[in-house]
Amino acid sequence: MSLREYDLITRAGITAKKDAIAVQRVLNQELGTLISYAFHKPEKMPDFTKVNGAKTTKKSNRKQGVARLRAAFVGMHVQSKKGR
């Protein structure tokens, strides 16, 4: 495995962990808000499905996408029991 592949694998793992933490943070915040409204003002409960709407995605570079996918597959192989 080259240093570039190792770098891509570790960066992808770090990014995935940060994204998972961000998702949990948003879910916890929304849950706290809903519980607060349910307890104090149930008639004014917000609907989070209409707040953000549909987000557009950025266009990505094809070469970077292929490199990230390859790095992810190599990372999965390294973490699997067969790879050890």
C-alpha positions as CSV (number, residue, x, y, z in Angstrom):
1,M,0.0,0.0,0.0
2,S,1.4,3.4,-0.9
3,L,1.5,6.4,1.4
4,R,-1.1,8.1,-0.7
5,E,-3.5,5.2,-0.3
6,Y,-2.8,5.1,3.5
7,D,-3.4,8.9,3.7
8,L,-6.7,8.6,1.8
9,I,-7.9,5.7,4.1
10,T,-7.1,7.6,7.3
11,R,-8.6,10.8,6.0
12,A,-11.8,9.0,5.0
13,G,-12.0,7.3,8.4
14,I,-11.6,10.7,10.2
15,T,-14.2,12.3,7.9
16,A,-16.6,9.5,8.4
17,K,-16.3,9.7,12.2
18,K,-16.7,13.5,12.1
19,D,-19.8,13.2,9.9
20,A,-21.3,10.5,12.3
21,I,-20.8,12.8,15.3
22,A,-22.3,15.8,13.4
23,V,-25.4,13.7,12.5
24,Q,-25.8,12.6,16.1
25,R,-25.4,16.2,17.3
26,V,-28.2,17.4,15.0
27,L,-30.5,14.5,16.0
28,N,-29.9,15.1,19.7
29,Q,-30.6,18.9,19.2
30,E,-33.8,18.2,17.3
31,L,-35.0,15.6,19.8
32,G,-34.3,18.1,22.7
33,T,-36.4,20.7,20.9
34,L,-39.2,18.3,20.2
35,I,-39.3,17.1,23.8
36,S,-39.3,20.7,25.0
37,Y,-42.2,21.7,22.8
38,A,-44.1,18.4,23.7
39,F,-43.8,19.2,27.3
40,H,-44.4,23.0,27.3
41,K,-46.2,23.9,24.1
42,P,-47.5,20.9,22.3
43,E,-49.7,23.0,20.0
44,K,-46.7,24.9,18.6
45,M,-44.5,21.8,17.9
46,P,-42.2,22.6,14.9
47,D,-42.0,20.4,11.8
48,F,-38.3,19.9,11.0
49,T,-39.0,18.3,7.7
50,K,-40.0,21.8,6.3
51,V,-37.2,23.8,7.9
52,N,-34.2,22.7,5.8
53,G,-35.8,21.5,2.6
54,A,-33.9,19.5,0.0
55,K,-30.2,20.3,-0.1
56,T,-28.3,20.3,-3.4
57,T,-25.2,18.3,-3.7
58,K,-21.9,19.5,-5.0
59,K,-20.4,18.1,-8.2
60,S,-17.3,16.1,-7.5
61,N,-14.2,15.3,-9.5
62,R,-14.4,11.9,-11.0
63,K,-10.8,11.1,-10.3
64,Q,-11.1,12.0,-6.7
65,G,-14.2,9.9,-6.4
66,V,-12.5,6.9,-7.8
67,A,-9.5,7.4,-5.5
68,R,-11.8,7.7,-2.5
69,L,-13.8,4.6,-3.4
70,R,-10.6,2.6,-3.9
71,A,-9.2,3.9,-0.6
72,A,-12.5,2.9,1.1
73,F,-12.3,-0.6,-0.3
74,V,-8.7,-1.0,0.7
75,G,-9.5,0.3,4.2
76,M,-12.4,-2.2,4.5
77,H,-10.0,-5.0,3.4
78,V,-7.4,-4.0,5.9
79,Q,-10.0,-3.9,8.7
80,S,-11.5,-7.2,7.8
81,K,-10.4,-10.4,9.4
82,K,-9.1,-11.8,6.1
83,G,-6.8,-8.8,5.7
84,R,-5.0,-9.4,8.9
